[in-house]
Amino acid sequence: MNGIDIYIDQQDPAIRPRLCAIRDTIREAIPEAEERISWGMPTYWKGRNIIHFAAGKRHIGIYPGPDAVIEYAERLHGYKTSKGAIQLPNDRELPLELVADIARWSFEQNAK
């Protein structure tokens, strides 16, 4: 088991499938990125941190950085965002296509 497997295994069983879906989506979108734990969160790295995700009490947080939140503001309408963070509520379907697009964009902007 790697760090992300352990992270997901330690979360509430009800949320694990959602975390796995986010992980699979990001892995597929940016296969060149390395998986690691950074800042206590699953992280995708290529010369620097590209995107993180984490389980919250009522949501999954996606952390692509402030530029991605600005770039995707229109598509993120209806989701709570803050500087560099996006909250995907646990009571809504995951917008996996949007997550993939944000991951790819973040990779293109930040990978070294």
N, C-alpha and C positions, 0 to 999 in steps of 0.2 A: 504494500500500500504506500502511495506517496502522500505528501502533505495535504493535497486537495481531497483525496479519498478519505483521509482521516477527518478533515474538517467537515465534510458532508456527513460522514458517519456519526459525528458528534451532535448533529442538529436534530431537531424534532422530527420523528419519523414521517409526520404528515407533510413536511416541507421538503424532505429529501428528493422526491421525484422532480420538483420544480427546480431545485438546485442542480440536479443532474441535467435537466433540459437546458438550463442556462449554460452550464459547462460544455455540453455537447455542441450547442450552437456556436459558442465562442471558439471552441477547438476547430470546428469545421470552417468557420469564417477566416480564422487566422492560424492555419496549421504551422506556420513558421515560428510562431511565438512559443516560448518555453513556459510551462506551467510551474508555478512556485507559490509559496505563501509569503506575502509581504504585508506588513502592517496588520498581521493576524488574519488576512483575507486571501482567498484564492485570487491569484494574480497571473496575468499573461505578460511576459517580459521579452523584449528583444532590444538589448542595449540599454533599456530603461523600462520602467513600468508603463504598460500600454493601457490596460483596463483591469479593474478588480470587480469582484462581486461578493456579497455577504448576505447572510440571513439576518433579518430583523424580526421583531416580534410580530408585526402585521404586514411585512413586505419583504421583498428581496431588493437590496440596494445594488445598483450598478454604478461604478465609479470610473467614468472615462475621462474625467477632467472637465474644466469649465468650457474649453473651446468646443468640445463635442456637444455639450448641453446647448450652447448657443447655436451651433450648426444645425442641430436637429430640433430646435425649439418648436417649430410648427408641428412636426410629427409627435412631439412629446406633449402636446396639448391634452389636458386631462390627467396627466401624471404629475405628482409632486416632484419638483426639482429644486435643487439649490446649487450653489457654486460647485460644479463638478460631480454632482450626485443626482441619481434618478431613482425614485421609489416605484417599484412594481408591486402593487397590492396583492396579497395572497388570495383575495377573494375575486380576482379578475384573471382572465386568460392571459398567459404570458405573450407579449408581442415579440415572438422569437425572430421574425424577419427584421424588425426594427433593431433588436439587440445585435443581430449579425451585421447589419449595415453600420451601426455605431462602432462595433468592434473593428470592422474593416477600415472605416474612416480613421479611427484612432491609430490603428497600426500604420496606415499610410502617412499620417501626420507625425508620428513619434518614433517609429522604429529606426534604429541605427545599425 
